[in-house]
Amino acid sequence: MTCSPDCAMPSPKAQTLRAAQFSHTWLSPEGRLVSNRDAVPEERVTAEDLTRFAESVFACKEQMWLYRQKDLQNALLEDAAAHERS
């Protein structure tokens, strides 16, 4: 599932990669994102960067939840219609 093209969110793949980057690093109080891996350079992040990332993950999760609910509702309606016919 991809997020709608009109939203300003990164793709789910980009979000997954960013989440993996955050999970393999530690964040210093000065905003340095330091990787546990030697070959990965240090990066600077701001509170706004982290907030934007968290909001985009939440928004995409909401879209996926709505998508699943729509599928569930359709499945329940089809099941009810099948029971009525029999």
Sequence and secondary structure as in RCSB ss.txt:
>XXXX:A:sequence
MTCSPDCAMPSPKAQTLRAAQFSHTWLSPEGRLVSNRDAVPEERVTAEDLTRFAESVFACKEQMWLYRQKDLQNA
LLEDAAAHERS
>XXXX:A:secstr
    TTS    HHHHHHHHHHHHTEEE TTSEEEESSTTS  EE  HHHHHHHHHHHHHHHHHHHHHHHHHHHHH
HHHHHHHHHH 
